[in-house]
Amino acid sequence: MTLREQTQAREALCLSEFACRSADSRGRARQEEECPVRTAFQRDVDRIVYSKAFRRLKDKTQVFLKPEGDHYRTRLTHTLEVTRIARSIARGLSLNEDLTEAVAMGHDLGHTPFGHAGERALNLVMPGGFTHFAQSVRVTDRLEKNGEGLNLTWEVRDGILHHTRGENAATLEGQTVRLADRIAYINHDIEDAIRGNVLTPNDLPADAVAVLGSNLGQRVDTLVQDAIRASAGKRVICQSPEVAKATEELHSFMFAEVYTNPKVKGEEGKAVRMLTDLFRYFQRSPDQLPRDFQEILEREGVERAVCDYIAGMTDPYAIETYTRLFVPAGWAVK
C-alpha cells in the first residue's frame, strides 16, 4: 500500500460515519493522477498554502485599518486561528481534519484589501455584485497558477463557497469551518478592540460572559466544546441553544460597539473611495492593467479583469497604486 492508501484505510476505520473520506471525494474538475503520499485533501492544503493569494493575506486588513502595533490580527492570522479552531472541532467529532484544514486555509483567499470595506466598494461598482466567498472560489479556479487555477476538490470548493452565509456546506467539515470562522472573528476582534482602547473587558454583555467566559481562551474553549457536544451524532454542525444565544448576543454587541464604531471605522470611507476610484480608472484605461489580467480582459470583459486585479491587492499595494495614479509627485530639478 502507498502512504496515501494507508491514510485512506485509517480514515475508513477511524472517522465518523458522517465524515467525508478522501477516497469518496467527488474529485476535481480536471482529473489528475493520485499522489502516492498525500490524500486529495492533503494536496489541496498544500496548493492553498503555496499560492500567491495565501501569501498576500498577511497584508490585508481584518478589522482595524493600518493599526499602529504588531499584534493586531491580519487576514492571514485570522485564517490560521480559524484553522486551529476548526481542526479542534473536527477532531472532537472524528471528522476529516485534512478537508477541514483545506477549507479553512482557503476560505478568505478572495478577500479584498481593507476588509469588508473593500468588499462593499467592489460590490457597489462590479456589475452583478461582489462577495469575497465567491471570489475565493474564483481565485482557486481561475486566477492562481497563471490562470490554470489550483484544481481543488469539489468538497473544498464547496466549503469555501458556503463558509459565511446562505445554504450550508455539503460536508460537515465545511460546516465546521463556517462555525469556526464566527468563533474566531468575534473573539479575536474583541481582543483587538480591547488592545485598541475601543472596549474594556467590563463592556462585554454580562449574560454572554457568564455563559462563554471572561477572556478569549475561556470563550473559545467553551464554544469548541459546546460545538462538539451539540453536534455529536448529527448530520449538521450546531450549538446548544444557550451557547448559540450567548454567541449571538456577543455578535450583536460587536456590531453595535465595534464594527460600526466611528473610532474604528472612521477611515473606511476613504478606503471605499480609493478602491472605487481605482476601479473607474482601470475601467477607462484597461491597457494599464498588468499583463496577467489582459487575457481575462479579452475573454471575460473589462469589469471582470479590473475586479480581479483590485480584489487581489494588499492594503499597501492599493495605497501605493492609488498614490501613483492620483497623487501629484513632487517636482525636482534634474
QUIQUI-V349324 format. One record per residue. RES is the residue in three letters. SS is DSSP state (A for helix, B for strand, O for the rest). D_CENTER is the distance of its C-alpha to the mean C-alpha in Angstrom with 2 decimals. Layout:
RES_SS_D_CENTER / RES_SS_D_CENTER
This chain:
MET_O_35.99 / THR_O_33.19 / LEU_A_30.59 / ARG_A_28.12 / GLU_A_30.76 / GLN_A_31.36 / THR_A_27.73 / GLN_A_27.87 / ALA_A_31.15 / ARG_A_29.71 / GLU_A_26.88 / ALA_A_29.66 / LEU_A_31.58 / CYS_A_29.09 / LEU_O_26.10 / SER_O_26.34 / GLU_O_27.86 / PHE_O_24.65 / ALA_O_22.45 / CYS_O_21.45 / ARG_O_23.57 / SER_A_22.72 / ALA_A_26.22 / ASP_A_25.54 / SER_O_22.52 / ARG_O_23.08 / GLY_O_22.65 / ARG_B_21.41 / ALA_O_22.34 / ARG_O_24.54 / GLN_O_26.49 / GLU_O_26.60 / GLU_O_28.89 / GLU_O_27.58 / CYS_O_27.00 / PRO_O_29.76 / VAL_O_27.67 / ARG_O_24.10 / THR_O_23.06 / ALA_A_20.98 / PHE_A_17.82 / GLN_A_18.64 / ARG_A_19.02 / ASP_A_15.58 / VAL_A_14.11 / ASP_A_16.43 / ARG_A_15.72 / ILE_A_12.02 / VAL_A_13.02 / TYR_O_15.86 / SER_O_14.19 / LYS_A_14.58 / ALA_A_11.13 / PHE_A_9.88 / ARG_A_12.79 / ARG_A_12.15 / LEU_A_9.11 / LYS_A_12.03 / ASP_A_13.52 / LYS_O_10.95 / THR_B_11.47 / GLN_O_9.75 / VAL_O_12.78 / PHE_O_15.93 / LEU_O_16.89 / LYS_O_18.80 / PRO_O_19.84 / GLU_O_23.03 / GLY_O_22.49 / ASP_O_20.63 / HIS_O_19.12 / TYR_O_16.54 / ARG_O_12.87 / THR_B_10.87 / ARG_A_7.24 / LEU_A_8.50 / THR_A_10.39 / HIS_A_7.87 / THR_A_6.11 / LEU_A_9.82 / GLU_A_10.82 / VAL_A_8.67 / THR_A_10.20 / ARG_A_13.56 / ILE_A_13.72 / ALA_A_12.81 / ARG_A_15.40 / SER_A_17.90 / ILE_A_17.84 / ALA_A_18.07 / ARG_A_20.93 / GLY_A_22.69 / LEU_O_22.72 / SER_O_23.62 / LEU_O_20.70 / ASN_O_19.50 / GLU_A_17.53 / ASP_A_16.91 / LEU_A_15.32 / THR_A_13.22 / GLU_A_12.17 / ALA_A_11.47 / VAL_A_9.14 / ALA_A_7.27 / MET_A_7.48 / GLY_A_6.46 / HIS_O_3.81 / ASP_O_2.17 / LEU_O_5.90 / GLY_O_7.42 / HIS_O_6.65 / THR_O_10.21 / PRO_O_12.37 / PHE_O_13.33 / GLY_A_10.29 / HIS_A_11.20 / ALA_A_14.67 / GLY_A_13.84 / GLU_A_12.28 / ARG_A_15.55 / ALA_A_17.62 / LEU_A_16.64 / ASN_A_16.98 / LEU_A_20.47 / VAL_A_21.69 / MET_O_20.21 / PRO_O_22.66 / GLY_O_21.14 / GLY_O_18.24 / PHE_O_14.63 / THR_O_11.31 / HIS_A_7.90 / PHE_A_7.41 / ALA_A_10.86 / GLN_A_10.37 / SER_A_7.81 / VAL_A_10.78 / ARG_A_13.18 / VAL_A_12.00 / THR_A_12.70 / ASP_A_15.78 / ARG_A_17.40 / LEU_A_16.41 / GLU_O_16.18 / LYS_O_19.54 / ASN_O_21.57 / GLY_O_20.86 / GLU_O_21.31 / GLY_O_17.70 / LEU_O_16.65 / ASN_O_18.41 / LEU_O_16.13 / THR_B_17.63 / TRP_A_17.64 / GLU_A_16.17 / VAL_A_12.96 / ARG_A_12.58 / ASP_A_13.54 / GLY_A_11.07 / ILE_A_8.06 / LEU_A_10.12 / HIS_O_11.01 / HIS_O_8.19 / THR_O_8.87 / ARG_O_12.47 / GLY_O_15.52 / GLU_O_16.99 / ASN_O_15.88 / ALA_O_14.76 / ALA_O_18.00 / THR_O_17.64 / LEU_A_17.67 / GLU_A_15.20 / GLY_A_12.59 / GLN_A_13.83 / THR_A_13.60 / VAL_A_9.84 / ARG_A_9.89 / LEU_A_12.42 / ALA_A_11.03 / ASP_A_7.92 / ARG_A_10.83 / ILE_A_13.09 / ALA_A_11.12 / TYR_A_10.41 / ILE_A_13.90 / ASN_A_15.65 / HIS_A_14.35 / ASP_A_14.69 / ILE_A_18.19 / GLU_A_18.97 / ASP_A_17.96 / ALA_A_19.95 / ILE_A_22.86 / ARG_A_22.75 / GLY_O_22.89 / ASN_O_25.82 / VAL_O_24.19 / LEU_O_24.78 / THR_O_27.09 / PRO_A_26.78 / ASN_A_29.67 / ASP_A_27.83 / LEU_O_25.58 / PRO_O_27.03 / ALA_A_29.65 / ASP_A_29.31 / ALA_A_25.62 / VAL_A_26.43 / ALA_A_29.36 / VAL_A_27.29 / LEU_A_24.15 / GLY_O_25.58 / SER_O_26.24 / ASN_O_23.76 / LEU_A_20.23 / GLY_A_21.56 / GLN_A_23.67 / ARG_A_21.12 / VAL_A_18.48 / ASP_A_21.45 / THR_A_22.77 / LEU_A_19.61 / VAL_A_19.08 / GLN_A_22.79 / ASP_A_23.01 / ALA_A_20.30 / ILE_A_22.31 / ARG_A_25.60 / ALA_A_24.69 / SER_A_23.08 / ALA_O_25.75 / GLY_O_27.76 / LYS_O_25.75 / ARG_O_23.88 / VAL_O_21.12 / ILE_O_18.81 / CYS_O_20.11 / GLN_O_21.41 / SER_O_25.02 / PRO_A_26.33 / GLU_A_27.06 / VAL_A_23.69 / ALA_A_21.87 / LYS_A_24.20 / ALA_A_23.63 / THR_A_19.82 / GLU_A_20.22 / GLU_A_22.82 / LEU_A_20.64 / HIS_A_17.82 / SER_A_20.60 / PHE_A_22.02 / MET_A_18.93 / PHE_A_18.81 / ALA_A_22.50 / GLU_A_22.79 / VAL_A_19.71 / TYR_A_17.30 / THR_O_20.46 / ASN_O_22.58 / PRO_A_24.35 / LYS_A_24.47 / VAL_A_20.69 / LYS_A_20.06 / GLY_O_23.37 / GLU_O_22.12 / GLU_A_19.47 / GLY_A_22.28 / LYS_A_23.03 / ALA_A_19.51 / VAL_A_19.72 / ARG_A_23.20 / MET_A_22.31 / LEU_A_19.74 / THR_A_22.13 / ASP_A_25.00 / LEU_A_23.28 / PHE_A_22.52 / ARG_A_26.18 / TYR_A_27.53 / PHE_A_26.03 / GLN_A_26.83 / ARG_A_30.42 / SER_O_30.45 / PRO_A_28.42 / ASP_A_30.65 / GLN_A_28.90 / LEU_O_25.60 / PRO_O_25.10 / ARG_A_26.72 / ASP_A_23.53 / PHE_A_22.96 / GLN_A_26.61 / GLU_A_26.42 / ILE_A_23.66 / LEU_A_25.94 / GLU_A_28.87 / ARG_A_27.32 / GLU_A_24.89 / GLY_O_26.18 / VAL_A_25.72 / GLU_A_23.11 / ARG_A_20.73 / ALA_A_21.36 / VAL_A_21.03 / CYS_A_17.75 / ASP_A_16.25 / TYR_A_17.84 / ILE_A_16.73 / ALA_A_13.06 / GLY_O_13.05 / MET_O_14.94 / THR_O_14.26 / ASP_A_15.79 / PRO_A_19.03 / TYR_A_19.45 / ALA_A_19.18 / ILE_A_21.75 / GLU_A_23.89 / THR_A_23.98 / TYR_A_24.85 / THR_A_27.51 / ARG_A_29.01 / LEU_A_29.32 / PHE_A_30.32 / VAL_O_31.74 / PRO_O_35.33 / ALA_O_36.03 / GLY_O_38.98 / TRP_O_42.26 / ALA_O_44.01 / VAL_O_47.42 / LYS_O_47.37
